[in-house]
Amino acid sequence: MKYIFVSGGVISGIGKGTTAASIAFLLKSAGYKIAPIKFENYLNLDAGTINPIEHGDPFLCEDGTEADMDIGTYEKFLDENMGKDNFVTMGQIYQTVIDRERRFEYNGEDVEAIPHLTNEIIDRINHVGKLKKADIVIIELGGTAGEYQNVFYYEASRIMTLQNPGDVLHIHVSYVPTPAHLGEPKTKPTQLSVRTLNSLGIQPDFVITRSEKYLDQRRRERFALFCNMKPEDIISNPDLKSVYEIPLVLHSQGIEEKILKKLGLKVRKPDLRAWEKLVEKINSKNKAVEIAIVGKYFGTGDYQLRDSYAALLDALDHAGFAVGVSVNTRWIDAEKLEKEGPEIIGKPNGLIVPIGWGQRGAEGMITAASYARERKIPYLGLCYGMQLSVIAFARDIIGWKDADTTENNPKTRHPVIHLMPKQKKFMAKRAYGGTMRLGSWDAMVKKETKAYEIYKKELTSERHRHRYEFNNQYLADFEKKGMIFSARSIDENLVEIIELPAKTHPFYIATQGHPEYKSRPLKPHPIFLAFLEAVSK
């Protein structure tokens, strides 16, 4: 196997994961089998218990792994499912080594960070490569060079380079700022970042520069001089209209050809025809629609974040490419809606209530579900958005004014959403990590429903991440008032999808699953396609 390490420099959040995924896509398109793996710095065992405002929307895999957003980027660019073997945290590494020590698997050895932590890191890299029968493993190192949290990842990279001469490359993705008062890109921050790599025993083979504009020849020469590299190995990755243009920009600079030559592999021309057509679609949209998203994970201090709902926004974009519309999202804070009233929603073309947890902002999201139903605005509820739309229906249509979820009101007389029985023991023990209903679950779709029209089949599957569910005790009451339960799980007969009939609403559908995690740029999810088609009308 061959190995490509991808590290970051200067600042986090510059697009290291998207760059790694783009390189993986180009190499796959050239006919090579690729296995990506992401190493995170934090001590959490997964991303499931992390506040999405702190680290973005955890990406939910088919096998139930709650991973970093970059795992979702790999899925979207490679059109392949990722899972537990593609995602590693420093917490997993420490736990594995300590558990082995407790089982006396080191035979009384003095267990140390090096070589035991680095050996575990290397073992996981080789494991995912063998599991996927990969030609090339692409290893993304979390954080930036110089952080104390990830030093063992870099040490593993150095060791593997030494042990596998000619088979390991290191690509450094670093930020090149252009201060407004100067008007020219400054290379010094990246020079210092490369110097940090050198101090760790690593000489990058390529530097990929993230900047506002394309890097000029003058800057390439400066990099080459101070970073001990050739100018042609400095690759420009500027800000673009869409992240899906990145593979084409990297390809135009011959990145995959240069990588294959350095790894001693046969140079093959990648087939990029479908991707080029995708980018043409992205750049040719002419009709714009506005989608209001009523959620509660938008803000951090005085700033607004996109990453808290990254998978949802990507899924909307994918469907927009296919439908031929430009999706403009308007974020509405659910707590603000509670204070100021539903009038702040206005007249969007469509409304989404997404994933969420707990009581904060819940009443505002319930109000939004009612608002969309009453004003015939196309509505899509996702997970918590499904549960809260059920509560809105119970209060408005059935007349149970105290209807609620036991998550927010354990004493409600009408617990239309309640805790799944299997979850009660976990909650009693405060066992929150990795204990929800996670991953892919099969469901049967009822014929002659909107859901069946969307899926075009009876058996379907969506990824799940929840503890609470619709209370089947109230099923008949809802059906009498016109709610349709259009999909139910096979294993426990749980409600998966609810909808309103076409005669009462143009598009009102909500799902307990998470279709946003299965959407891909060349394969938009059918629920989002149907939603945007309704919205565009």
C-alpha positions as CSV (number, residue, x, y, z in Angstrom):
1,M,0.0,0.0,0.0
2,K,0.9,3.6,-0.5
3,Y,0.2,6.3,2.1
4,I,-0.7,10.0,1.9
5,F,-0.7,12.1,5.1
6,V,-2.6,15.4,4.9
7,S,-1.9,17.9,7.6
8,G,-3.1,21.5,8.3
9,G,-1.3,24.7,9.0
10,V,-1.8,28.2,10.5
11,I,-5.6,27.9,11.3
12,S,-8.2,25.3,11.6
13,G,-11.3,25.2,9.3
14,I,-9.5,26.1,6.1
15,G,-10.8,23.1,4.2
16,K,-8.2,20.4,4.9
17,G,-10.9,17.7,4.8
18,T,-12.4,18.9,1.6
19,T,-8.9,19.0,0.0
20,A,-8.1,15.5,1.2
21,A,-11.5,14.3,-0.2
22,S,-10.8,16.0,-3.5
23,I,-7.4,14.3,-3.8
24,A,-9.0,11.0,-2.9
25,F,-11.7,11.6,-5.6
26,L,-9.1,12.3,-8.3
27,L,-7.1,9.2,-7.5
28,K,-10.2,7.1,-7.4
29,S,-11.3,8.6,-10.7
30,A,-7.9,7.5,-12.1
31,G,-8.7,3.9,-11.2
32,Y,-7.1,3.5,-7.8
33,K,-8.8,2.0,-4.7
34,I,-8.7,4.6,-1.9
35,A,-9.3,4.3,1.8
36,P,-9.6,7.5,3.8
37,I,-9.1,7.8,7.5
38,K,-9.5,10.8,9.8
39,F,-7.6,11.2,13.1
40,E,-9.2,13.7,15.6
41,N,-7.4,15.3,18.5
42,Y,-10.1,15.2,21.2
43,L,-10.4,12.6,23.9
44,N,-14.1,11.9,23.2
45,L,-14.5,8.4,21.9
46,D,-16.8,9.8,19.1
47,A,-18.4,13.0,18.1
48,G,-21.8,12.1,19.4
49,T,-21.7,13.9,22.8
50,I,-20.1,17.1,21.4
51,N,-22.2,20.2,21.2
52,P,-22.6,20.9,17.4
53,I,-21.8,24.6,18.1
54,E,-18.4,23.5,19.4
55,H,-17.3,21.1,16.6
56,G,-20.0,21.2,13.9
57,D,-22.7,18.7,13.0
58,P,-21.6,15.1,13.9
59,F,-21.8,13.0,10.7
60,L,-23.8,9.9,11.2
61,C,-22.6,6.8,9.3
62,E,-24.5,3.8,8.1
63,D,-23.0,1.6,10.9
64,G,-24.0,4.1,13.6
65,T,-20.7,5.8,14.0
66,E,-21.0,9.4,15.1
67,A,-18.1,11.0,13.4
68,D,-16.5,14.2,12.3
69,M,-18.0,16.2,9.4
70,D,-15.0,15.3,7.2
71,I,-16.2,11.7,7.1
72,G,-19.4,13.0,5.4
73,T,-17.2,14.9,3.0
74,Y,-15.4,11.6,2.1
75,E,-18.8,10.0,1.5
76,K,-20.0,12.8,-0.8
77,F,-16.8,13.0,-2.9
78,L,-16.1,9.2,-3.1
79,D,-19.7,8.1,-3.2
80,E,-18.9,5.4,-0.7
81,N,-20.1,4.6,2.8
82,M,-17.7,5.3,5.6
83,G,-17.8,3.9,9.2
84,K,-15.9,3.2,12.4
85,D,-12.7,2.2,10.7
86,N,-12.5,5.6,8.9
87,F,-12.7,7.6,12.0
88,V,-10.3,7.7,15.0
89,T,-10.0,10.0,18.0
90,M,-7.1,10.4,20.5
91,G,-9.6,9.1,23.1
92,Q,-9.9,5.8,21.2
93,I,-6.1,5.5,21.0
94,Y,-5.6,6.1,24.7
95,Q,-8.4,3.8,25.7
96,T,-7.2,0.9,23.5
97,V,-3.7,1.1,24.8
98,I,-4.7,1.4,28.5
99,D,-7.2,-1.5,28.1
100,R,-4.5,-3.7,26.6
101,E,-2.1,-2.8,29.5
102,R,-4.8,-3.8,32.0
103,R,-5.2,-7.1,30.2
104,F,-1.4,-7.6,30.5
105,E,-1.1,-7.7,26.7
106,Y,2.2,-5.9,26.8
107,N,3.7,-8.6,29.0
108,G,4.9,-6.3,31.7
109,E,6.5,-3.8,29.4
110,D,6.8,-0.2,30.4
111,V,3.9,1.3,28.4
112,E,4.8,4.6,26.9
113,A,3.4,7.1,24.4
114,I,6.1,6.1,21.9
115,P,6.0,3.4,20.6
116,H,2.7,2.2,22.0
117,L,0.4,5.1,21.0
118,T,2.2,5.5,17.7
119,N,2.0,1.7,17.0
120,E,-1.8,1.8,17.6
121,I,-2.1,4.7,15.2
122,I,-0.1,2.9,12.5
123,D,-2.1,-0.3,13.1
124,R,-5.3,1.5,12.5
125,I,-4.0,3.0,9.3
126,N,-2.9,-0.4,8.0
127,H,-6.2,-2.0,9.2
128,V,-8.4,0.3,7.1
129,G,-6.2,-0.1,4.1
130,K,-6.3,-3.9,4.3
131,L,-10.1,-3.8,5.0
132,K,-10.8,-1.8,1.9
133,K,-8.1,-3.6,-0.1
134,A,-6.7,-0.1,-0.9
135,D,-4.0,0.9,-3.2
136,I,-3.6,4.2,-1.3
137,V,-4.6,5.2,2.2
138,I,-5.3,8.9,2.7
139,I,-4.7,9.9,6.3
140,E,-6.1,13.3,7.5
141,L,-4.5,14.6,10.6
142,G,-6.9,16.7,12.8
143,G,-6.0,20.2,13.9
144,T,-2.9,22.0,12.8
145,A,0.8,21.4,13.0
146,G,2.3,22.6,16.3
147,E,-0.6,21.6,18.6
148,Y,0.4,19.4,21.5
149,Q,-2.8,17.3,21.1
150,N,-1.8,15.8,17.8
151,V,2.0,15.3,18.2
152,F,1.7,11.5,18.2
153,Y,-0.1,11.5,14.9
154,Y,2.8,13.4,13.4
155,E,5.3,11.1,15.0
156,A,3.4,8.1,13.5
157,S,3.7,9.9,10.1
158,R,7.5,10.3,10.6
159,I,7.9,6.6,11.6
160,M,5.9,5.4,8.7
161,T,7.9,7.5,6.3
162,L,11.1,6.0,7.7
163,Q,9.7,2.4,7.6
164,N,8.2,2.7,4.1
165,P,10.7,4.6,1.9
166,G,9.1,5.7,-1.4
167,D,5.6,4.7,-0.3
168,V,4.6,7.7,1.9
169,L,3.8,11.3,0.9
170,H,3.0,14.3,3.2
171,I,0.7,17.0,1.9
172,H,0.5,20.2,4.0
173,V,-2.7,22.3,3.5
174,S,-2.0,25.8,4.9
175,Y,-3.5,29.2,5.0
176,V,-2.0,32.2,3.0
177,P,-3.8,35.4,4.2
178,T,-4.1,38.6,2.2
179,P,-4.4,41.4,4.7
180,A,-6.7,44.1,3.4
181,H,-4.3,46.9,4.3
182,L,-1.5,45.2,2.3
183,G,-3.2,43.8,-0.7
184,E,-0.8,41.0,-1.3
185,P,-0.7,37.4,0.0
186,K,1.7,36.7,2.8
187,T,3.6,33.4,2.9
188,K,5.3,33.8,6.2
189,P,2.6,32.0,8.3
190,T,2.9,28.9,6.1
191,Q,6.7,29.1,6.1
192,L,6.6,28.9,9.9
193,S,4.1,26.0,9.7
194,V,6.4,24.1,7.4
195,R,9.3,24.9,9.8
196,T,7.2,23.2,12.5
197,L,6.8,20.1,10.4
198,N,10.5,20.1,9.8
199,S,11.1,20.2,13.5
200,L,8.9,17.1,13.8
201,G,11.1,15.3,11.2
202,I,8.7,15.8,8.3
203,Q,9.4,17.4,5.0
204,P,6.2,17.9,3.0
205,D,6.1,16.7,-0.6
206,F,3.4,19.2,-1.5
207,V,2.1,22.4,0.0
208,I,-1.5,23.2,-0.9
209,T,-2.2,26.8,-0.2
210,R,-5.7,28.0,0.9
211,S,-6.1,31.6,-0.1
212,E,-8.7,34.2,-1.3
213,K,-7.2,34.1,-4.8
214,Y,-4.9,32.0,-7.0
215,L,-1.3,31.9,-5.9
216,D,1.0,33.7,-8.3
217,Q,4.5,32.6,-9.5
218,R,6.2,35.1,-7.1
219,R,4.6,33.4,-4.1
220,R,5.4,29.9,-5.4
221,E,9.0,30.8,-5.7
222,R,9.1,32.2,-2.2
223,F,7.6,29.0,-0.9
224,A,10.1,26.9,-2.8
225,L,13.1,28.9,-1.4
226,F,12.1,28.9,2.2
227,C,10.3,25.5,2.4
228,N,13.0,23.5,0.6
229,M,10.6,22.5,-2.2
230,K,10.2,22.9,-6.0
231,P,7.8,25.6,-7.2
232,E,5.7,23.1,-9.1
233,D,4.9,21.2,-5.8
234,I,3.2,24.3,-4.4
235,I,-0.5,23.9,-5.4
236,S,-3.0,26.7,-5.3
237,N,-6.5,26.1,-3.8
238,P,-8.3,29.4,-3.8
239,D,-11.8,30.4,-2.6
240,L,-14.3,29.1,-5.1
241,K,-18.0,29.5,-5.7
242,S,-18.5,25.8,-4.8
243,V,-16.4,23.2,-2.9
244,Y,-17.2,20.8,-5.8
245,E,-15.0,22.9,-8.1
246,I,-11.9,22.0,-5.9
247,P,-11.1,18.6,-7.6
248,L,-11.1,20.3,-11.0
249,V,-8.9,23.2,-9.8
250,L,-6.4,20.7,-8.3
251,H,-6.6,18.5,-11.4
252,S,-5.8,21.6,-13.6
253,Q,-2.5,21.8,-11.7
254,G,-1.7,18.1,-12.2
255,I,-1.9,17.2,-8.6
256,E,-2.9,13.5,-9.1
257,E,-0.3,13.0,-11.8
258,K,2.4,14.4,-9.5
259,I,1.3,12.3,-6.6
260,L,1.3,9.1,-8.7
261,K,4.7,9.8,-10.1
262,K,6.2,10.4,-6.6
263,L,4.6,7.2,-5.3
264,G,5.9,5.2,-8.3
265,L,2.4,4.3,-9.5
266,K,1.2,4.3,-13.1
267,V,-0.2,7.6,-14.2
268,R,-3.7,7.3,-15.4
269,K,-6.1,10.0,-16.6
270,P,-9.0,10.4,-14.3
271,D,-12.6,10.3,-15.7
272,L,-14.1,13.6,-14.6
273,R,-17.0,13.8,-17.0
274,A,-19.8,13.4,-14.5
275,W,-18.2,15.8,-12.1
276,E,-17.6,18.4,-14.8
277,K,-21.3,18.2,-15.7
278,L,-22.2,18.7,-12.0
279,V,-20.1,21.9,-11.8
280,E,-21.8,23.1,-15.0
281,K,-25.2,22.6,-13.3
282,I,-24.0,24.4,-10.1
283,N,-22.9,27.4,-12.1
284,S,-26.0,27.5,-14.4
285,K,-28.8,27.8,-11.8
286,N,-31.1,30.7,-12.5
287,K,-34.2,30.4,-10.2
288,A,-33.7,31.1,-6.5
289,V,-35.9,29.8,-3.6
290,E,-35.8,30.7,0.1
291,I,-35.9,28.0,2.7
292,A,-36.4,29.0,6.4
293,I,-34.6,26.8,8.8
294,V,-35.9,27.1,12.4
295,G,-33.3,25.6,14.7
296,K,-31.3,26.4,17.8
297,Y,-27.6,25.7,17.0
298,F,-26.8,28.7,14.9
299,G,-24.8,31.0,17.2
300,T,-21.5,31.1,18.9
301,G,-20.9,34.4,20.7
302,D,-21.6,37.1,18.3
303,Y,-21.2,34.9,15.2
304,Q,-23.4,32.6,13.2
305,L,-22.2,29.1,12.2
306,R,-23.0,27.0,9.1
307,D,-21.3,23.8,10.4
308,S,-24.0,23.0,13.0
309,Y,-26.3,21.9,10.2
310,A,-23.7,21.1,7.6
311,A,-25.3,17.8,6.3
312,L,-28.7,19.5,6.0
313,L,-27.3,22.4,4.0
314,D,-25.3,20.1,1.8
315,A,-28.4,18.0,1.1
316,L,-30.4,21.1,0.1
317,D,-27.6,22.1,-2.3
318,H,-27.4,18.6,-3.9
319,A,-31.2,18.6,-4.6
320,G,-30.9,22.2,-5.8
321,F,-28.3,21.2,-8.4
322,A,-30.6,18.5,-9.7
323,V,-33.8,20.6,-9.7
324,G,-32.1,23.6,-11.1
325,V,-32.7,26.1,-8.3
326,S,-30.4,28.1,-6.1
327,V,-31.2,27.5,-2.5
328,N,-31.0,30.5,-0.2
329,T,-31.4,29.5,3.4
330,R,-32.7,31.9,6.1
331,W,-31.8,30.9,9.6
332,I,-34.3,31.6,12.3
333,D,-33.4,31.1,16.0
334,A,-36.1,29.1,17.7
335,E,-35.7,31.0,21.0
336,K,-36.1,34.3,19.1
337,L,-39.3,33.0,17.5
338,E,-40.7,32.2,21.0
339,K,-40.0,35.8,22.1
340,E,-41.1,37.7,19.0
341,G,-43.8,35.4,17.6
342,P,-44.2,33.5,14.3
343,E,-44.4,36.7,12.2
344,I,-40.6,36.7,12.0
345,I,-40.9,33.6,9.8
346,G,-42.5,35.6,7.0
347,K,-43.3,34.0,3.7
348,P,-40.5,31.6,2.8
349,N,-40.9,29.2,-0.1
350,G,-40.3,26.3,2.3
351,L,-39.7,25.6,5.9
352,I,-37.5,23.0,7.7
353,V,-37.4,22.1,11.4
354,P,-34.2,20.0,11.8
355,I,-32.4,17.9,14.4
356,G,-32.4,19.1,18.0
357,W,-32.4,18.0,21.6
358,G,-34.0,19.2,24.8
359,Q,-36.4,21.9,25.9
360,R,-34.5,25.1,24.8
361,G,-36.2,26.5,21.7
362,A,-38.6,23.6,21.4
363,E,-41.7,25.7,21.6
364,G,-40.5,27.9,18.9
365,M,-39.9,24.9,16.6
366,I,-43.4,23.6,17.4
367,T,-44.8,27.0,16.4
368,A,-42.9,26.8,13.2
369,A,-44.4,23.4,12.4
370,S,-47.9,24.8,13.0
371,Y,-47.1,27.9,10.9
372,A,-46.1,25.9,7.9
373,R,-49.2,23.6,8.2
374,E,-51.6,26.5,8.6
375,R,-50.2,28.6,5.8
376,K,-49.7,25.7,3.4
377,I,-45.9,26.2,3.2
378,P,-43.9,23.1,2.1
379,Y,-42.6,21.6,5.3
380,L,-39.9,19.1,6.0
381,G,-39.3,17.8,9.6
382,L,-36.1,15.9,10.4
383,C,-35.8,13.8,13.6
384,Y,-36.7,16.3,16.3
385,G,-38.6,18.2,13.6
386,M,-40.8,15.1,13.1
387,Q,-41.5,14.8,16.8
388,L,-42.3,18.4,17.2
389,S,-44.6,18.5,14.2
390,V,-46.5,15.6,15.8
391,I,-46.9,17.7,19.0
392,A,-48.1,20.7,17.0
393,F,-50.7,18.5,15.3
394,A,-51.8,17.1,18.6
395,R,-52.3,20.6,20.1
396,D,-53.8,22.3,17.1
397,I,-55.9,19.6,15.4
398,I,-56.7,17.0,18.1
399,G,-57.0,19.6,20.8
400,W,-54.6,18.3,23.4
401,K,-53.1,21.6,24.5
402,D,-50.7,19.9,26.9
403,A,-49.4,17.3,24.4
404,D,-45.6,17.1,24.5
405,T,-42.6,14.9,24.5
406,T,-41.5,13.4,27.8
407,E,-38.1,14.6,27.0
408,N,-39.3,18.2,27.8
409,N,-42.3,17.5,30.0
410,P,-42.3,14.1,31.9
411,K,-45.6,14.9,33.5
412,T,-47.7,15.7,30.4
413,R,-51.1,13.9,30.2
414,H,-50.6,13.3,26.5
415,P,-47.0,12.0,25.9
416,V,-47.4,11.7,22.2
417,I,-43.6,11.4,22.0
418,H,-41.9,9.2,24.6
419,L,-38.7,7.5,25.5
420,M,-38.0,4.3,23.7
421,P,-38.2,1.5,26.2
422,K,-34.7,0.2,25.5
423,Q,-33.3,3.7,26.2
424,K,-34.6,3.9,29.8
425,K,-31.8,1.8,31.2
426,F,-29.2,3.9,29.5
427,M,-30.7,7.1,30.7
428,A,-30.9,5.7,34.3
429,K,-27.1,5.1,34.2
430,R,-26.4,8.4,32.4
431,A,-24.9,6.3,29.6
432,Y,-25.2,8.9,26.9
433,G,-22.4,8.1,24.5
434,G,-23.1,5.8,21.6
435,T,-26.3,4.4,23.2
436,M,-29.0,6.0,21.0
437,R,-30.9,4.3,18.2
438,L,-28.0,4.7,15.7
439,G,-27.2,3.9,12.1
440,S,-29.2,2.4,9.4
441,W,-32.7,0.9,10.1
442,D,-35.1,-0.7,7.6
443,A,-38.7,0.5,7.2
444,M,-41.8,-0.4,5.2
445,V,-43.4,2.4,3.2
446,K,-47.1,2.4,2.8
447,K,-48.4,2.4,-0.7
448,E,-50.5,5.3,-2.0
449,T,-48.7,7.8,0.2
450,K,-46.4,10.7,-0.6
451,A,-43.5,8.8,1.0
452,Y,-44.1,5.9,-1.5
453,E,-44.2,8.3,-4.3
454,I,-40.9,9.6,-3.2
455,Y,-39.1,6.3,-2.5
456,K,-40.8,4.4,-5.3
457,K,-40.5,1.2,-3.2
458,E,-41.9,-0.5,-0.1
459,L,-38.6,-1.3,1.7
460,T,-36.3,1.6,2.5
461,S,-33.6,2.5,5.0
462,E,-32.5,5.6,6.7
463,R,-29.9,6.5,9.3
464,H,-31.1,7.2,12.8
465,R,-29.9,9.1,15.8
466,H,-32.5,9.5,18.6
467,R,-33.9,8.2,21.9
468,Y,-37.5,9.3,21.7
469,E,-40.2,8.1,19.3
470,F,-43.9,8.5,18.5
471,N,-46.1,6.9,21.1
472,N,-48.1,4.2,19.3
473,Q,-50.8,4.4,22.0
474,Y,-52.1,7.5,20.2
475,L,-51.9,6.2,16.7
476,A,-55.7,5.9,16.1
477,D,-56.3,9.4,17.5
478,F,-54.0,11.0,14.9
479,E,-55.3,8.9,12.0
480,K,-58.9,9.9,12.8
481,K,-57.8,13.6,12.4
482,G,-56.1,13.0,9.1
483,M,-52.4,12.4,9.8
484,I,-50.9,9.6,7.7
485,F,-48.2,7.3,9.1
486,S,-46.6,6.4,5.8
487,A,-43.6,4.3,7.0
488,R,-42.9,2.1,10.0
489,S,-39.8,0.3,11.1
490,I,-39.6,-3.5,10.5
491,D,-38.0,-4.5,13.7
492,E,-40.1,-2.6,16.4
493,N,-43.0,-1.2,14.4
494,L,-41.9,2.4,15.2
495,V,-43.3,5.4,13.3
496,E,-40.7,6.5,10.7
497,I,-42.5,9.0,8.5
498,I,-45.6,11.1,9.0
499,E,-47.3,13.2,6.3
500,L,-50.5,15.2,5.6
501,P,-52.7,14.3,2.6
502,A,-52.3,16.2,-0.6
503,K,-55.9,17.5,-0.3
504,T,-55.1,19.4,2.9
505,H,-51.4,20.4,2.3
506,P,-49.2,20.7,-0.8
507,F,-46.2,19.1,0.9
508,Y,-46.0,18.3,4.7
509,I,-43.7,15.4,5.5
510,A,-41.5,14.6,8.4
511,T,-39.2,11.7,9.1
512,Q,-37.6,10.2,12.2
513,G,-34.6,9.3,10.2
514,H,-31.8,11.5,8.8
515,P,-32.0,11.5,5.0
516,E,-29.5,14.4,4.9
517,Y,-26.6,12.1,5.8
518,K,-27.2,9.9,2.8
519,S,-27.4,12.7,0.2
520,R,-24.5,13.0,-2.3
521,P,-23.8,15.6,-5.0
522,L,-24.4,13.2,-7.9
523,K,-27.1,11.3,-6.0
524,P,-29.4,13.8,-4.2
525,H,-31.7,12.2,-1.6
526,P,-35.3,11.8,-3.0
527,I,-36.9,13.4,0.0
528,F,-35.0,16.6,-0.6
529,L,-35.6,16.4,-4.3
530,A,-39.4,16.2,-3.7
531,F,-39.2,18.9,-1.1
532,L,-37.5,21.3,-3.5
533,E,-39.8,20.5,-6.3
534,A,-42.7,21.4,-4.1
535,V,-40.9,24.5,-3.0
536,S,-40.1,25.6,-6.5
537,K,-43.8,25.5,-7.4
